[in-house]
């Protein structure tokens, strides 16, 4: 466990300094939630670069952009224990009630605290019980939910795509081949070793196809026809659903 007296605390450091120190934590997750989608990247942050007020976290398993000015507070929580291992986290807050993005240490408490301790002790906070994001574990997900459309097409085409989440102050990409689409327990799930997308069932009512250079962009729309922040980019052929197989006569 941690040597710090605070299992939950508010850091007083500069957000840019904390983000720039992430490569020292080893394997970690960077995630965000927007418009019913949870977008997660897992692996080692190899570099953090400045780009006109944004910090770019990059590496073979990370591709995130964080606007430093959008962060109002950083909350450290060391209370999550699974399988006997601590999964400490830093929530980068957009305001008092909304998390812009989170960093979760996958290498245990020691490398996490080795990084965080350099910023000095934070302000102790009350321990609160975390509740899982929306989705009913008892609810089966319709395999024909509109949210599955571009992922099922990309799966069938076997062409590489980029899955992007965008919200004010944060954007994150994953690029690769969709190997499986799993509608389950209230979510549509696309998972690779370095990436998880959990899209809440019924969060996407339809998709709008736009052009992106020589390729296409599938834009997720909610029930009001507004973009949710989730987009899927790739060659136009990646999003052409295969023709149904004719039945033998």
GUDOMAR-492141 format. One record per residue (C-alpha): x, y, z. Coordinates in steps of 0.1 Angstrom, whole numbers, padded with zeros to 4 digits, always signed. Example, Ala and Ser with C-alpha at 12.3 -4.5 7.8 and 13.67 -1.06 7.14 Angstrom:
+0123-0045+0078
+0137-0011+0071
This chain:
+0000+0000+0000
+0009+0037-0002
+0032+0054+0023
+0012+0085+0020
-0012+0094+0049
-0039+0103+0024
-0058+0077+0005
-0076+0104-0013
-0062+0139-0018
-0062+0171-0039
-0029+0179-0055
-0016+0214-0053
+0009+0210-0082
+0007+0224-0117
-0013+0201-0140
+0013+0204-0167
+0041+0191-0144
+0020+0161-0133
+0011+0152-0169
+0047+0155-0180
+0057+0130-0153
+0033+0103-0165
+0061+0083-0184
+0076+0074-0150
+0044+0056-0139
+0049+0026-0162
+0018+0010-0177
-0013+0031-0171
-0047+0039-0185
-0058+0072-0198
-0096+0074-0202
-0125+0098-0206
-0163+0096-0209
-0184+0116-0233
-0218+0111-0249
-0223+0076-0235
-0189+0064-0247
-0159+0055-0225
-0127+0056-0244
-0096+0039-0228
-0060+0036-0238
-0037+0013-0219
+0001+0011-0220
+0033+0031-0213
+0033+0068-0221
+0066+0072-0239
+0066+0110-0243
+0047+0141-0234
+0051+0172-0257
+0037+0207-0255
+0016+0220-0284
+0002+0255-0280
-0015+0251-0246
-0021+0213-0250
+0000+0184-0238
+0003+0154-0262
+0007+0120-0245
+0022+0097-0271
+0037+0062-0276
+0029+0029-0292
-0001+0026-0269
-0011+0062-0263
-0024+0091-0283
-0041+0118-0262
-0043+0155-0262
-0051+0174-0230
-0057+0211-0227
-0039+0222-0196
-0061+0253-0191
-0092+0231-0190
-0080+0214-0157
-0093+0230-0125
-0082+0204-0100
-0064+0170-0097
-0079+0144-0073
-0057+0114-0063
-0076+0082-0052
-0057+0052-0039
-0087+0032-0026
-0093+0009-0056
-0081-0026-0048
-0087-0055-0072
-0072-0089-0070
-0050-0078-0042
-0035-0049-0063
-0040-0012-0059
-0051+0007-0090
-0044+0043-0080
-0059+0071-0101
-0057+0108-0108
-0089+0125-0119
-0082+0157-0139
-0113+0177-0131
-0129+0201-0156
-0151+0215-0128
-0162+0204-0094
-0186+0178-0108
-0170+0167-0141
-0139+0147-0148
-0121+0158-0179
-0099+0126-0180
-0084+0101-0157
-0051+0083-0153
-0051+0049-0136
-0018+0032-0127
-0016-0004-0138
+0019-0011-0124
+0009-0009-0088
+0012+0018-0061
+0050+0021-0059
+0057+0036-0093
+0026+0057-0090
+0036+0072-0057
+0072+0076-0068
+0058+0101-0094
+0032+0118-0073
+0053+0122-0042
+0076+0146-0059
+0048+0171-0059
+0045+0171-0021
+0016+0160+0001
-0019+0171-0011
-0049+0182+0008
-0066+0152+0024
-0101+0145+0011
-0129+0123+0024
-0130+0088+0009
-0160+0083-0013
-0174+0052-0028
-0170+0051-0065
-0200+0040-0086
-0196+0023-0120
-0207+0042-0151
-0242+0037-0165
-0254+0005-0180
-0276-0022-0164
-0257-0054-0158
-0290-0073-0161
-0299-0058-0195
-0290-0076-0227
-0277-0054-0255
-0295-0055-0289
-0268-0068-0314
-0285-0045-0339
-0282-0014-0318
-0273+0016-0341
-0241+0021-0322
-0226-0011-0336
-0229+0000-0373
-0194+0013-0381
-0177-0012-0359
-0195-0042-0375
-0187-0028-0409
-0150-0023-0400
-0149-0058-0386
-0163-0073-0418
-0139-0052-0440
-0108-0059-0419
-0095-0025-0427
-0078-0003-0402
-0098+0026-0386
-0093+0053-0361
-0117+0056-0331
-0116+0091-0317
-0133+0107-0287
-0135+0145-0286
-0147+0167-0258
-0138+0203-0249
-0102+0201-0235
-0095+0165-0244
-0092+0142-0274
-0079+0107-0277
-0074+0083-0306
-0069+0046-0312
-0059+0032-0346
-0061-0004-0356
-0082-0033-0369
-0114-0041-0352
-0112-0078-0343
-0145-0082-0324
-0176-0063-0315
-0193-0075-0283
-0227-0061-0274
-0232-0072-0238
-0246-0061-0204
-0259-0027-0216
-0228-0018-0237
-0213-0022-0271
-0177-0032-0265
-0147-0030-0288
-0115-0042-0271
-0079-0047-0279
-0049-0051-0255
-0042-0013-0257
-0077+0000-0262
-0112-0004-0248
-0144+0013-0261
-0175+0009-0240
-0204+0025-0257
-0237+0026-0238
-0266+0010-0256
-0290+0035-0272
-0265+0063-0267
-0261+0066-0305
-0293+0070-0325
-0276+0072-0360
-0243+0079-0378
-0236+0107-0403
-0209+0099-0429
-0186+0128-0438
-0155+0129-0459
-0120+0132-0445
-0094+0138-0472
-0095+0106-0492
-0114+0087-0465
-0146+0088-0445
-0156+0099-0410
-0186+0083-0393
-0200+0108-0368
-0221+0094-0339
-0254+0113-0334
-0277+0112-0304
-0315+0111-0304
-0316+0149-0311
-0293+0145-0341
-0264+0162-0323
-0228+0148-0324
-0218+0129-0293
-0181+0134-0296
-0174+0098-0309
-0161+0095-0345
-0147+0066-0365
-0122+0075-0393
-0110+0053-0422
-0112+0045-0459
-0147+0047-0472
-0146+0009-0480
-0142+0002-0443
-0178+0013-0436
-0196-0005-0464
-0217-0032-0449
-0212-0066-0467
-0241-0077-0489
-0263-0104-0473
-0256-0140-0485
-0283-0152-0508
-0302-0182-0497
-0298-0213-0518
-0328-0222-0539
